[in-house]
Amino acid sequence: MAIKKKTTTKKKVAPKKKVAPKKKVAPKKKATTKSKAKKPAFGGYAINFAGREETVEQVFGNKPIAPSEMTKKIWVFIKSNSLSNR
């Protein structure tokens, strides 16, 4: 019994083309606004504590509390004293 040899053919590879380097383009600058007016507070809230005489102990109490409880007590204080613009 004779064994047949497989014949393989090599694929021809096309030569690589040289590519010219791309020119760098400067990024466009953003347009600046002429007036630097004060922006409103983020979220639409403007809270003013000016002239308040309360201490931290009067608002939060004397015992240690969690940050989430601090936030709740601050908002209760703001709403009860009408310190917000809403």
C-alpha atoms as one frame of an Amber mdcrd trajectory, in Angstrom:
protein
   0.000   0.000   0.000   1.487   3.306  -1.046   1.096   6.421   1.098   0.276
   9.586  -0.769   2.067  12.748   0.280   0.008  15.862   0.718   1.176  18.720
  -1.363   0.907  22.157   0.190   1.055  25.398  -1.653   2.345  28.579  -0.063
   0.119  31.615  -0.232   1.645  34.706  -1.702   1.657  37.636   0.708   1.234
  41.094  -0.729   4.013  43.512   0.255   3.030  46.064   2.928   2.346  49.561
   1.722   4.105  52.437   3.406   1.686  54.856   5.047   2.590  58.492   5.503
   2.325  59.663   9.135  -0.816  61.632   9.946  -0.485  65.303  10.678  -1.369
  66.289  14.229  -4.226  68.724  14.504  -4.411  71.002  17.539  -7.640  70.473
  19.526 -10.192  73.260  19.306 -10.316  75.550  22.312 -13.590  75.988  24.138
 -15.258  79.339  23.840 -14.840  81.312  27.039 -17.641  83.338  28.487 -17.030
  87.041  28.854 -18.741  87.479  32.213 -17.658  85.455  35.221 -20.943  85.835
  37.086 -21.429  83.789  40.237 -23.135  80.496  39.450 -26.161  79.384  41.471
 -25.692  76.534  43.940 -25.699  73.022  42.474 -29.095  71.382  42.801 -30.906
  74.667  43.143 -30.482  75.003  46.921 -28.957  78.097  48.439 -28.571  77.812
  52.209 -27.436  80.762  54.266 -26.124  80.238  57.816 -24.908  83.843  58.190
 -25.829  85.438  61.490 -26.764  82.159  63.213 -25.712  81.817  66.855 -26.495
  78.124  67.374 -23.590  75.831  68.224 -22.952  72.369  66.860 -24.047  70.836
  70.175 -27.362  72.665  69.950 -28.023  71.301  66.455 -26.655  67.734  66.816
 -26.697  67.096  70.550 -23.836  66.039  72.856 -23.689  62.326  71.969 -21.767
  60.908  68.973 -24.013  60.249  65.969 -23.596  58.707  62.521 -23.071  60.926
  59.446 -26.498  59.961  58.112 -28.099  61.209  61.329 -26.101  64.464  61.033
 -27.532  65.046  57.583 -31.070  64.444  58.797 -30.645  66.841  61.729 -29.092
  69.547  59.531 -32.087  69.434  57.156 -34.548  69.532  60.056 -32.701  72.616
  61.368 -32.648  74.284  57.927 -36.344  73.691  57.303 -37.468  74.712  60.795
 -35.508  78.005  60.607 -36.323  78.768  56.936 -32.660  78.954  55.871 -33.216
  77.473  52.401 -34.422  79.252  49.281 -37.079  76.592  48.691
